[in-house]
Amino acid sequence: MYYEQIVEAKDFICSKTTLRPQIAIILGSGLSALAEDIEDKMVIPYKEIPNFPLSTVEGHAGNLVIGKLNGKEIICMQGRFHYYEGYSMQQVTFPVRVMQLLGVNTLIVTNAAGGVNKTFATGDIMLITDHISRMPNPLVGRNDERLGTRFPSMSEVYDRGLISCAENIAKQENITIKKGVYVGNTGPSFETKAEYIMFRTLGISAVGMSTVPEVIVAAHAGMKVLGFSVISNVFNEDIEEEPSHIEVLQNVEKANSNLVKILKGVLEDIA
């Protein structure tokens, strides 16, 4: 039944546009600006797509945008779905499955994340080199061979070539970029001081509440993946500070223009 639901959503999207993008971008909290630059675009609200969940979090517009950017056909999600919203992992990753059947072979994911690395600052952009999952795995359950192998490798899920490309673009644009490991928590509560200290001890650089399930499913589907975290706040155990979602959105806004420049450059370089 799940596969048939994916096909139904895919067929609906195909009925709305003749474009068949091979590149997809998921824009996280407060990072929807890139979609405004897409040309010849078709905007489809999630609520119109069969079997699609709905975004319930502020900062997630809830639209699927298909069009052209820097000469490339792309499909772009303005907002994603989270496990903490009450959705199952199959629902959270449903759009990636639809992208798979649409022919997408490269997935770019973005998110807003808390900084764990002491050298980070608010507004920094971090390239995700690897992740640690503290969420249920979306591949648990009966495997559908039409979607991927039973035991997909996760040893190098973030593509080295794409990471190198993003680094080069950032250098050309004089944008300072960080690299590090991202940990995905279920949320919706922010992390405790003890958890932040644990993550830092483990060598983790950023923490968030998304991205990992989508990346696991993309790897299962055989896609190349590139990931970015925008640092919305940085943990300091010596400062009493209460994080908030509003603060996250405001701080992410600072990095929007730089992230858009990098993403456009990467799109131009993708063969």
MIDOSE-1310 file (N, C-alpha, C; in nm, 2 decimals, decimal comma, always signed):
residues 271
myye	+0,08/-0,12/+0,00/+0,00/+0,00/+0,00/+0,09/+0,13/+0,00; +0,20/+0,12/+0,08/+0,29/+0,24/+0,09/+0,34/+0,28/-0,05; +0,38/+0,18/-0,13/+0,44/+0,20/-0,26/+0,33/+0,27/-0,35; +0,21/+0,22/-0,34/+0,10/+0,27/-0,42/+0,08/+0,42/-0,39
qive	+0,09/+0,45/-0,26/+0,07/+0,59/-0,22/+0,18/+0,68/-0,28; +0,30/+0,63/-0,28/+0,41/+0,71/-0,34/+0,38/+0,73/-0,49; +0,34/+0,63/-0,56/+0,31/+0,64/-0,70/+0,20/+0,74/-0,72; +0,10/+0,74/-0,64/-0,02/+0,83/-0,66/+0,03/+0,97/-0,64
akdf	+0,12/+1,00/-0,54/+0,17/+1,14/-0,53/+0,26/+1,17/-0,65; +0,34/+1,08/-0,69/+0,43/+1,11/-0,80/+0,35/+1,14/-0,93; +0,25/+1,06/-0,96/+0,16/+1,08/-1,08/+0,10/+1,22/-1,07; +0,05/+1,26/-0,95/-0,01/+1,39/-0,94/+0,08/+1,50/-0,97
icsk	+0,21/+1,49/-0,92/+0,31/+1,59/-0,95/+0,34/+1,60/-1,10; +0,36/+1,48/-1,16/+0,39/+1,47/-1,30/+0,28/+1,54/-1,39; +0,15/+1,53/-1,34/+0,04/+1,59/-1,41/+0,04/+1,74/-1,41; +0,12/+1,80/-1,32/+0,13/+1,94/-1,30/+0,24/+2,01/-1,37
ttlr	+0,34/+1,93/-1,42/+0,46/+1,99/-1,48/+0,52/+1,89/-1,58; +0,59/+1,94/-1,68/+0,66/+1,86/-1,77/+0,80/+1,84/-1,73; +0,85/+1,92/-1,63/+0,99/+1,91/-1,59/+1,01/+1,78/-1,51; +1,13/+1,72/-1,52/+1,16/+1,60/-1,45/+1,30/+1,62/-1,38
pqia	+1,30/+1,69/-1,27/+1,43/+1,73/-1,21/+1,50/+1,60/-1,16; +1,63/+1,61/-1,16/+1,72/+1,51/-1,10/+1,78/+1,55/-0,97; +1,76/+1,68/-0,94/+1,82/+1,74/-0,82/+1,70/+1,79/-0,73; +1,71/+1,76/-0,60/+1,61/+1,80/-0,50/+1,68/+1,87/-0,39
iilg	+1,61/+1,97/-0,33/+1,66/+2,05/-0,22/+1,55/+2,05/-0,11; +1,58/+2,02/+0,01/+1,49/+2,03/+0,12/+1,54/+2,15/+0,20; +1,45/+2,25/+0,21/+1,49/+2,38/+0,29/+1,43/+2,37/+0,43; +1,51/+2,38/+0,53/+1,47/+2,37/+0,67/+1,42/+2,50/+0,72
sgls	+1,41/+2,51/+0,86/+1,35/+2,62/+0,93/+1,41/+2,75/+0,89; +1,33/+2,85/+0,84/+1,37/+2,98/+0,80/+1,46/+2,99/+0,68; +1,47/+2,88/+0,60/+1,56/+2,88/+0,49/+1,49/+2,87/+0,35; +1,37/+2,93/+0,34/+1,29/+2,91/+0,22/+1,33/+3,01/+0,11
alae	+1,42/+3,10/+0,14/+1,45/+3,21/+0,05/+1,50/+3,16/-0,09; +1,57/+3,05/-0,10/+1,62/+3,00/-0,23/+1,50/+2,98/-0,33; +1,39/+2,93/-0,28/+1,28/+2,90/-0,37/+1,23/+3,03/-0,44; +1,25/+3,14/-0,38/+1,21/+3,27/-0,45/+1,28/+3,29/-0,58
died	+1,40/+3,24/-0,59/+1,48/+3,26/-0,71/+1,46/+3,16/-0,82; +1,37/+3,06/-0,80/+1,35/+2,96/-0,90/+1,26/+3,02/-1,01; +1,30/+2,99/-1,13/+1,23/+3,04/-1,25/+1,14/+2,94/-1,31; +1,04/+2,99/-1,39/+0,94/+2,90/-1,46/+0,89/+2,80/-1,36
kmvi	+0,85/+2,85/-1,24/+0,82/+2,75/-1,13/+0,67/+2,72/-1,12; +0,65/+2,60/-1,08/+0,52/+2,55/-1,04/+0,52/+2,53/-0,89; +0,43/+2,60/-0,82/+0,42/+2,59/-0,67/+0,30/+2,50/-0,64; +0,33/+2,39/-0,57/+0,22/+2,30/-0,53/+0,21/+2,29/-0,38
pyke	+0,11/+2,35/-0,31/+0,10/+2,33/-0,17/+0,09/+2,18/-0,13; +0,16/+2,15/-0,02/+0,16/+2,01/+0,03/+0,02/+1,96/+0,04; -0,08/+2,04/+0,08/-0,21/+1,99/+0,11/-0,28/+1,94/-0,02; -0,23/+1,98/-0,13/-0,29/+1,93/-0,26/-0,24/+1,80/-0,31
ipnf	-0,12/+1,76/-0,26/-0,06/+1,64/-0,30/-0,11/+1,52/-0,23; -0,16/+1,42/-0,30/-0,21/+1,30/-0,24/-0,11/+1,24/-0,14; -0,16/+1,21/-0,02/-0,08/+1,13/+0,08/+0,03/+1,21/+0,15; +0,05/+1,34/+0,11/+0,15/+1,42/+0,17/+0,11/+1,47/+0,31
plst	+0,20/+1,46/+0,40/+0,17/+1,53/+0,53/+0,17/+1,68/+0,52; +0,14/+1,75/+0,62/+0,13/+1,89/+0,63/+0,23/+1,95/+0,73; +0,30/+2,06/+0,69/+0,40/+2,12/+0,78/+0,32/+2,19/+0,89; +0,35/+2,17/+1,02/+0,28/+2,24/+1,13/+0,37/+2,33/+1,21
vegh	+0,50/+2,35/+1,16/+0,60/+2,43/+1,24/+0,62/+2,56/+1,17; +0,63/+2,67/+1,25/+0,66/+2,80/+1,20/+0,79/+2,80/+1,13; +0,80/+2,87/+1,02/+0,92/+2,88/+0,94/+0,92/+2,77/+0,83; +0,82/+2,69/+0,82/+0,81/+2,59/+0,71/+0,69/+2,63/+0,62
agnl	+0,71/+2,68/+0,50/+0,60/+2,73/+0,42/+0,51/+2,63/+0,38; +0,55/+2,50/+0,35/+0,46/+2,40/+0,31/+0,43/+2,39/+0,17; +0,53/+2,42/+0,08/+0,51/+2,41/-0,06/+0,61/+2,33/-0,13; +0,57/+2,26/-0,24/+0,67/+2,19/-0,33/+0,69/+2,28/-0,45
vigk	+0,81/+2,32/-0,48/+0,84/+2,41/-0,59/+0,92/+2,34/-0,69; +0,87/+2,34/-0,82/+0,95/+2,28/-0,93/+0,97/+2,38/-1,03; +1,10/+2,39/-1,08/+1,13/+2,49/-1,18/+1,28/+2,48/-1,21; +1,34/+2,59/-1,25/+1,48/+2,60/-1,30/+1,56/+2,70/-1,22
lngk	+1,68/+2,66/-1,18/+1,77/+2,75/-1,11/+1,91/+2,72/-1,16; +1,97/+2,83/-1,20/+2,11/+2,83/-1,26/+2,12/+2,72/-1,36; +2,02/+2,71/-1,45/+2,02/+2,62/-1,56/+1,98/+2,48/-1,53; +1,95/+2,45/-1,41/+1,92/+2,31/-1,37/+1,77/+2,30/-1,33
eiic	+1,71/+2,19/-1,37/+1,57/+2,16/-1,32/+1,58/+2,11/-1,18; +1,51/+2,17/-1,09/+1,51/+2,12/-0,95/+1,37/+2,11/-0,89; +1,36/+2,03/-0,79/+1,24/+2,02/-0,71/+1,28/+2,06/-0,57; +1,20/+2,15/-0,51/+1,24/+2,21/-0,38/+1,13/+2,20/-0,28
mqgr	+1,16/+2,16/-0,16/+1,06/+2,15/-0,05/+1,08/+2,28/+0,03; +0,98/+2,36/+0,04/+0,98/+2,47/+0,13/+0,92/+2,43/+0,27; +1,01/+2,37/+0,35/+0,97/+2,31/+0,47/+0,96/+2,16/+0,47; +0,98/+2,10/+0,58/+0,98/+1,95/+0,59/+0,89/+1,91/+0,70
fhyy	+0,89/+1,77/+0,73/+0,81/+1,71/+0,83/+0,90/+1,65/+0,94; +0,86/+1,65/+1,06/+0,94/+1,61/+1,17/+0,87/+1,50/+1,25; +0,95/+1,41/+1,30/+0,90/+1,30/+1,39/+0,82/+1,36/+1,51; +0,87/+1,47/+1,56/+0,81/+1,53/+1,68/+0,67/+1,59/+1,65
egys	+0,63/+1,61/+1,53/+0,50/+1,66/+1,49/+0,40/+1,55/+1,51; +0,44/+1,43/+1,53/+0,35/+1,31/+1,55/+0,34/+1,22/+1,42; +0,42/+1,25/+1,32/+0,42/+1,17/+1,20/+0,51/+1,05/+1,22; +0,48/+0,94/+1,15/+0,56/+0,82/+1,15/+0,69/+0,85/+1,07
mqqv	+0,79/+0,77/+1,08/+0,91/+0,79/+1,00/+0,88/+0,77/+0,85; +0,79/+0,69/+0,82/+0,75/+0,67/+0,68/+0,69/+0,80/+0,62; +0,61/+0,87/+0,71/+0,55/+0,99/+0,66/+0,65/+1,10/+0,65; +0,74/+1,11/+0,75/+0,85/+1,21/+0,75/+0,93/+1,20/+0,62
tfpv	+0,96/+1,08/+0,58/+1,05/+1,06/+0,46/+0,97/+1,03/+0,33; +0,84/+1,04/+0,34/+0,75/+1,02/+0,22/+0,80/+1,11/+0,10; +0,82/+1,24/+0,12/+0,86/+1,32/+0,00/+0,99/+1,27/-0,07; +1,08/+1,21/+0,01/+1,21/+1,16/-0,05/+1,18/+1,04/-0,14
rvmq	+1,08/+0,96/-0,10/+1,04/+0,84/-0,18/+0,97/+0,89/-0,31; +0,89/+1,00/-0,30/+0,83/+1,05/-0,42/+0,93/+1,11/-0,51; +1,03/+1,18/-0,46/+1,14/+1,23/-0,54/+1,22/+1,12/-0,61; +1,23/+1,00/-0,54/+1,30/+0,89/-0,59/+1,23/+0,84/-0,72
llgv	+1,10/+0,83/-0,71/+1,02/+0,78/-0,83/+1,01/+0,89/-0,94; +1,03/+1,01/-0,90/+1,04/+1,12/-1,00/+1,17/+1,12/-1,08; +1,27/+1,05/-1,03/+1,40/+1,04/-1,10/+1,51/+1,12/-1,03; +1,49/+1,17/-0,91/+1,59/+1,25/-0,84/+1,71/+1,16/-0,81
ntli	+1,83/+1,20/-0,84/+1,95/+1,13/-0,80/+2,05/+1,20/-0,71; +2,02/+1,33/-0,68/+2,10/+1,41/-0,59/+2,01/+1,49/-0,50; +2,03/+1,47/-0,37/+1,95/+1,54/-0,27/+2,04/+1,63/-0,18; +1,99/+1,76/-0,18/+2,06/+1,86/-0,09/+1,97/+1,89/+0,03
vtna	+2,02/+1,87/+0,15/+1,94/+1,89/+0,27/+1,99/+2,01/+0,35; +1,91/+2,09/+0,40/+1,95/+2,20/+0,49/+1,87/+2,20/+0,61; +1,93/+2,25/+0,72/+1,86/+2,26/+0,85/+1,91/+2,38/+0,93; +1,84/+2,41/+1,03/+1,89/+2,50/+1,14/+1,93/+2,41/+1,25
aggv	+2,04/+2,44/+1,31/+2,10/+2,35/+1,41/+2,16/+2,43/+1,53; +2,17/+2,37/+1,64/+2,24/+2,42/+1,75/+2,39/+2,39/+1,74; +2,47/+2,49/+1,77/+2,62/+2,47/+1,76/+2,67/+2,40/+1,89; +2,75/+2,30/+1,87/+2,81/+2,23/+1,99/+2,96/+2,27/+1,99
nktf	+3,02/+2,28/+1,87/+3,16/+2,32/+1,86/+3,18/+2,46/+1,91; +3,27/+2,47/+2,01/+3,30/+2,61/+2,07/+3,35/+2,71/+1,97; +3,41/+2,66/+1,86/+3,46/+2,76/+1,76/+3,35/+2,82/+1,67; +3,23/+2,76/+1,68/+3,13/+2,81/+1,59/+3,06/+2,94/+1,64
atgd	+3,00/+3,01/+1,55/+2,93/+3,13/+1,59/+2,79/+3,13/+1,52; +2,70/+3,20/+1,58/+2,56/+3,21/+1,53/+2,57/+3,26/+1,38; +2,50/+3,19/+1,29/+2,50/+3,23/+1,15/+2,60/+3,16/+1,07; +2,69/+3,08/+1,13/+2,78/+3,00/+1,06/+2,71/+2,89/+0,97
imli	+2,77/+2,86/+0,86/+2,72/+2,75/+0,78/+2,81/+2,63/+0,79; +2,76/+2,52/+0,82/+2,84/+2,39/+0,84/+2,80/+2,29/+0,74; +2,90/+2,24/+0,67/+2,89/+2,13/+0,58/+2,88/+2,00/+0,66; +2,78/+1,92/+0,65/+2,77/+1,80/+0,72/+2,86/+1,69/+0,66
tdhi	+2,95/+1,64/+0,73/+3,04/+1,54/+0,68/+3,00/+1,40/+0,72; +2,92/+1,39/+0,83/+2,86/+1,26/+0,87/+2,75/+1,29/+0,98; +2,68/+1,19/+1,02/+2,58/+1,21/+1,12/+2,57/+1,10/+1,22; +2,51/+1,13/+1,33/+2,47/+1,03/+1,43/+2,32/+1,04/+1,45
srmp	+2,26/+0,92/+1,45/+2,11/+0,92/+1,46/+2,07/+0,88/+1,60; +1,98/+0,96/+1,66/+1,92/+0,93/+1,78/+1,77/+0,93/+1,77; +1,73/+0,88/+1,65/+1,59/+0,87/+1,61/+1,56/+0,73/+1,56; +1,43/+0,69/+1,56/+1,40/+0,56/+1,50/+1,44/+0,56/+1,35
nplv	+1,49/+0,44/+1,31/+1,53/+0,43/+1,17/+1,41/+0,41/+1,08; +1,40/+0,50/+0,97/+1,29/+0,49/+0,88/+1,28/+0,36/+0,80; +1,39/+0,28/+0,80/+1,39/+0,16/+0,72/+1,34/+0,04/+0,79; +1,31/+0,06/+0,92/+1,26/-0,05/+1,00/+1,13/-0,10/+0,94
grnd	+1,11/-0,23/+0,93/+0,99/-0,29/+0,88/+1,02/-0,37/+0,75; +0,92/-0,42/+0,69/+0,95/-0,50/+0,56/+1,01/-0,41/+0,46; +1,11/-0,47/+0,39/+1,18/-0,39/+0,29/+1,11/-0,41/+0,15; +1,09/-0,30/+0,08/+1,04/-0,31/-0,06/+1,16/-0,30/-0,15
erlg	+1,19/-0,40/-0,22/+1,31/-0,40/-0,31/+1,30/-0,31/-0,43; +1,18/-0,26/-0,45/+1,16/-0,16/-0,56/+1,22/-0,03/-0,52; +1,23/-0,01/-0,39/+1,28/+0,12/-0,33/+1,43/+0,11/-0,29; +1,48/-0,01/-0,26/+1,62/-0,02/-0,22/+1,65/-0,15/-0,16
trfp	+1,78/-0,17/-0,13/+1,83/-0,29/-0,07/+1,79/-0,30/+0,07; +1,79/-0,42/+0,13/+1,75/-0,44/+0,27/+1,85/-0,38/+0,36; +1,98/-0,39/+0,33/+2,09/-0,34/+0,42/+2,18/-0,24/+0,35; +2,13/-0,11/+0,33/+2,21/-0,01/+0,26/+2,33/+0,03/+0,34
smse	+2,44/+0,06/+0,27/+2,56/+0,11/+0,34/+2,54/+0,26/+0,38; +2,60/+0,29/+0,50/+2,59/+0,43/+0,54/+2,73/+0,48/+0,57; +2,83/+0,41/+0,51/+2,97/+0,45/+0,55/+3,02/+0,58/+0,49; +2,96/+0,62/+0,38/+2,99/+0,75/+0,32/+2,87/+0,81/+0,25
vydr	+2,77/+0,84/+0,33/+2,64/+0,89/+0,28/+2,65/+1,03/+0,23; +2,74/+1,11/+0,28/+2,75/+1,25/+0,24/+2,86/+1,25/+0,13; +2,83/+1,29/+0,01/+2,91/+1,27/-0,11/+3,04/+1,36/-0,10; +3,15/+1,30/-0,11/+3,28/+1,38/-0,10/+3,29/+1,48/-0,21
glis	+3,26/+1,44/-0,33/+3,27/+1,53/-0,44/+3,18/+1,65/-0,43; +3,06/+1,63/-0,38/+2,97/+1,75/-0,35/+3,02/+1,84/-0,24; +3,08/+1,77/-0,14/+3,13/+1,85/-0,03/+3,25/+1,94/-0,08; +3,34/+1,88/-0,16/+3,45/+1,95/-0,21/+3,40/+2,07/-0,30
caen	+3,30/+2,04/-0,38/+3,24/+2,14/-0,47/+3,19/+2,26/-0,38; +3,11/+2,23/-0,28/+3,06/+2,34/-0,19/+3,17/+2,42/-0,12; +3,28/+2,35/-0,08/+3,39/+2,42/-0,02/+3,45/+2,52/-0,12; +3,47/+2,47/-0,25/+3,53/+2,56/-0,35/+3,44/+2,68/-0,38
iakq	+3,31/+2,66/-0,39/+3,22/+2,77/-0,41/+3,23/+2,87/-0,30; +3,23/+2,82/-0,18/+3,24/+2,91/-0,06/+3,37/+2,99/-0,07; +3,48/+2,93/-0,11/+3,60/+3,00/-0,12/+3,60/+3,11/-0,22; +3,54/+3,07/-0,34/+3,52/+3,17/-0,45/+3,44/+3,29/-0,40
enit	+3,34/+3,27/-0,32/+3,25/+3,37/-0,28/+3,30/+3,44/-0,15; +3,42/+3,40/-0,10/+3,47/+3,46/+0,03/+3,38/+3,43/+0,15; +3,32/+3,32/+0,15/+3,23/+3,28/+0,26/+3,30/+3,18/+0,35; +3,31/+3,20/+0,47/+3,37/+3,11/+0,57/+3,27/+3,00/+0,59
ikkg	+3,32/+2,87/+0,58/+3,23/+2,76/+0,59/+3,30/+2,66/+0,69; +3,22/+2,60/+0,77/+3,27/+2,50/+0,87/+3,23/+2,36/+0,82; +3,29/+2,26/+0,88/+3,26/+2,12/+0,85/+3,24/+2,05/+0,99; +3,15/+1,95/+0,99/+3,14/+1,87/+1,11/+3,03/+1,76/+1,11
vyvg	+3,02/+1,69/+1,22/+2,92/+1,59/+1,24/+2,80/+1,64/+1,30; +2,68/+1,60/+1,24/+2,55/+1,64/+1,29/+2,49/+1,53/+1,37; +2,42/+1,56/+1,48/+2,34/+1,46/+1,55/+2,19/+1,49/+1,54; +2,11/+1,40/+1,50/+1,97/+1,42/+1,49/+1,90/+1,36/+1,61
ntgp	+1,83/+1,45/+1,69/+1,74/+1,41/+1,80/+1,60/+1,41/+1,76; +1,51/+1,35/+1,84/+1,37/+1,35/+1,80/+1,31/+1,48/+1,83; +1,35/+1,56/+1,94/+1,28/+1,68/+1,97/+1,15/+1,64/+2,03; +1,06/+1,74/+2,06/+1,07/+1,88/+2,03/+1,14/+1,96/+2,14
sfet	+1,18/+1,90/+2,25/+1,25/+1,97/+2,36/+1,39/+2,00/+2,31; +1,44/+2,11/+2,35/+1,58/+2,14/+2,32/+1,67/+2,06/+2,42; +1,80/+2,05/+2,39/+1,89/+1,96/+2,46/+1,92/+2,02/+2,60; +1,95/+1,93/+2,69/+2,00/+1,97/+2,83/+2,15/+2,00/+2,82
kaey	+2,20/+2,07/+2,92/+2,34/+2,10/+2,93/+2,42/+1,97/+2,92; +2,38/+1,87/+3,00/+2,45/+1,75/+3,00/+2,46/+1,68/+2,86; +2,35/+1,69/+2,79/+2,35/+1,63/+2,65/+2,45/+1,71/+2,56; +2,45/+1,84/+2,57/+2,54/+1,92/+2,49/+2,69/+1,88/+2,52
imfr	+2,72/+1,87/+2,65/+2,85/+1,84/+2,69/+2,89/+1,70/+2,64; +2,79/+1,60/+2,64/+2,81/+1,47/+2,59/+2,84/+1,47/+2,44; +2,76/+1,55/+2,37/+2,78/+1,56/+2,22/+2,92/+1,62/+2,19; +2,96/+1,72/+2,26/+3,09/+1,78/+2,24/+3,20/+1,68/+2,27
tlgi	+3,19/+1,60/+2,37/+3,29/+1,50/+2,41/+3,30/+1,40/+2,30; +3,19/+1,37/+2,23/+3,19/+1,27/+2,12/+3,24/+1,33/+1,99; +3,27/+1,45/+1,99/+3,32/+1,51/+1,87/+3,21/+1,56/+1,77; +3,09/+1,58/+1,82/+2,98/+1,63/+1,74/+2,99/+1,78/+1,73
savg	+2,95/+1,84/+1,62/+2,96/+1,98/+1,60/+2,83/+2,05/+1,60; +2,72/+1,99/+1,56/+2,59/+2,05/+1,56/+2,48/+1,95/+1,59; +2,37/+2,00/+1,65/+2,26/+1,91/+1,69/+2,13/+1,97/+1,64; +2,04/+1,88/+1,59/+1,91/+1,93/+1,54/+1,80/+1,82/+1,55
mstv	+1,69/+1,85/+1,49/+1,57/+1,76/+1,51/+1,52/+1,71/+1,38; +1,60/+1,70/+1,28/+1,56/+1,66/+1,14/+1,67/+1,60/+1,06; +1,65/+1,59/+0,93/+1,75/+1,56/+0,83/+1,80/+1,42/+0,83; +1,83/+1,36/+0,94/+1,89/+1,22/+0,94/+1,79/+1,12/+0,88
pevi	+1,66/+1,12/+0,91/+1,57/+1,02/+0,84/+1,57/+1,04/+0,69; +1,57/+1,16/+0,64/+1,56/+1,19/+0,50/+1,69/+1,14/+0,43; +1,80/+1,16/+0,50/+1,93/+1,12/+0,44/+1,94/+0,96/+0,44; +1,89/+0,90/+0,54/+1,89/+0,75/+0,54/+1,81/+0,69/+0,42
vaah	+1,70/+0,75/+0,40/+1,61/+0,71/+0,29/+1,67/+0,74/+0,16; +1,74/+0,86/+0,15/+1,81/+0,89/+0,02/+1,92/+0,80/-0,01; +1,99/+0,75/+0,10/+2,10/+0,66/+0,08/+2,04/+0,52/+0,03; +1,93/+0,49/+0,09/+1,86/+0,36/+0,06/+1,82/+0,37/-0,09
agmk	+1,78/+0,49/-0,14/+1,74/+0,50/-0,28/+1,85/+0,52/-0,37; +1,98/+0,52/-0,32/+2,09/+0,54/-0,41/+2,13/+0,68/-0,45; +2,07/+0,78/-0,38/+2,10/+0,92/-0,41/+2,23/+0,97/-0,36; +2,29/+1,06/-0,43/+2,40/+1,14/-0,37/+2,35/+1,24/-0,27
vlgf	+2,41/+1,27/-0,16/+2,36/+1,36/-0,06/+2,46/+1,47/-0,03; +2,42/+1,59/-0,02/+2,49/+1,70/+0,03/+2,41/+1,77/+0,14; +2,47/+1,80/+0,26/+2,40/+1,85/+0,37/+2,46/+1,98/+0,43; +2,38/+2,07/+0,47/+2,42/+2,20/+0,53/+2,34/+2,22/+0,66
svis	+2,41/+2,26/+0,77/+2,34/+2,31/+0,89/+2,38/+2,46/+0,91; +2,28/+2,54/+0,93/+2,30/+2,68/+0,96/+2,29/+2,69/+1,12; +2,40/+2,74/+1,18/+2,41/+2,74/+1,32/+2,32/+2,86/+1,38; +2,21/+2,82/+1,45/+2,12/+2,92/+1,50/+2,15/+2,97/+1,64
nvfn	+2,22/+2,89/+1,71/+2,27/+2,93/+1,85/+2,38/+2,84/+1,88; +2,47/+2,89/+1,97/+2,59/+2,81/+2,01/+2,58/+2,79/+2,16; +2,60/+2,66/+2,20/+2,59/+2,63/+2,34/+2,71/+2,67/+2,42; +2,69/+2,74/+2,53/+2,80/+2,78/+2,63/+2,75/+2,75/+2,77
edie	+2,82/+2,65/+2,83/+2,77/+2,60/+2,96/+2,78/+2,71/+3,07; +2,86/+2,82/+3,04/+2,88/+2,92/+3,14/+2,78/+3,03/+3,13; +2,69/+3,03/+3,03/+2,59/+3,13/+3,01/+2,45/+3,08/+3,03; +2,37/+3,14/+3,11/+2,23/+3,10/+3,13/+2,15/+3,16/+3,02
eeps	+2,11/+3,07/+2,92/+2,03/+3,12/+2,81/+1,93/+3,02/+2,77; +1,81/+3,07/+2,75/+1,70/+2,98/+2,71/+1,67/+2,99/+2,56; +1,70/+2,88/+2,48/+1,68/+2,89/+2,34/+1,53/+2,89/+2,31; +1,50/+2,94/+2,19/+1,36/+2,95/+2,15/+1,35/+2,93/+2,00
hiev	+1,24/+2,88/+1,95/+1,22/+2,87/+1,80/+1,23/+3,00/+1,73; +1,17/+3,10/+1,79/+1,18/+3,24/+1,73/+1,32/+3,28/+1,71; +1,40/+3,26/+1,81/+1,54/+3,29/+1,80/+1,61/+3,22/+1,69; +1,58/+3,09/+1,68/+1,63/+3,01/+1,57/+1,60/+3,07/+1,43
lqnv	+1,48/+3,11/+1,41/+1,44/+3,16/+1,28/+1,51/+3,30/+1,25; +1,52/+3,38/+1,36/+1,59/+3,51/+1,34/+1,74/+3,49/+1,31; +1,80/+3,40/+1,38/+1,95/+3,38/+1,36/+1,98/+3,31/+1,22; +1,89/+3,23/+1,18/+1,91/+3,16/+1,05/+1,90/+3,26/+0,94
ekan	+1,82/+3,36/+0,95/+1,80/+3,46/+0,85/+1,93/+3,52/+0,81; +2,02/+3,54/+0,91/+2,15/+3,60/+0,88/+2,23/+3,52/+0,78; +2,21/+3,39/+0,77/+2,30/+3,31/+0,68/+2,23/+3,28/+0,55; +2,11/+3,33/+0,53/+2,03/+3,29/+0,41/+2,10/+3,33/+0,28
snlv	+2,15/+3,45/+0,27/+2,21/+3,50/+0,15/+2,33/+3,42/+0,11; +2,42/+3,39/+0,21/+2,54/+3,31/+0,19/+2,51/+3,17/+0,15; +2,41/+3,11/+0,21/+2,37/+2,97/+0,18/+2,32/+2,97/+0,04; +2,24/+3,07/+0,00/+2,18/+3,07/-0,14/+2,30/+3,08/-0,24
kilk	+2,40/+3,16/-0,21/+2,51/+3,17/-0,31/+2,58/+3,04/-0,32; +2,60/+2,97/-0,21/+2,67/+2,84/-0,22/+2,59/+2,74/-0,29; +2,46/+2,73/-0,26/+2,37/+2,64/-0,33/+2,36/+2,66/-0,48; +2,35/+2,79/-0,52/+2,35/+2,82/-0,66/+2,48/+2,77/-0,73
gvle	+2,59/+2,80/-0,67/+2,72/+2,76/-0,72/+2,73/+2,61/-0,74; +2,68/+2,53/-0,64/+2,68/+2,39/-0,64/+2,59/+2,34/-0,76; +2,48/+2,40/-0,77/+2,38/+2,36/-0,88/+2,45/+2,38/-1,02; +2,52/+2,49/-1,03/+2,58/+2,52/-1,16/+2,69/+2,41/-1,19
dia	+2,76/+2,36/-1,09/+2,87/+2,27/-1,11/+2,82/+2,12/-1,12; +2,70/+2,09/-1,08/+2,66/+1,95/-1,09/+2,64/+1,92/-1,23; +2,70/+1,80/-1,28/+2,69/+1,76/-1,42/+2,54/+1,72/-1,45
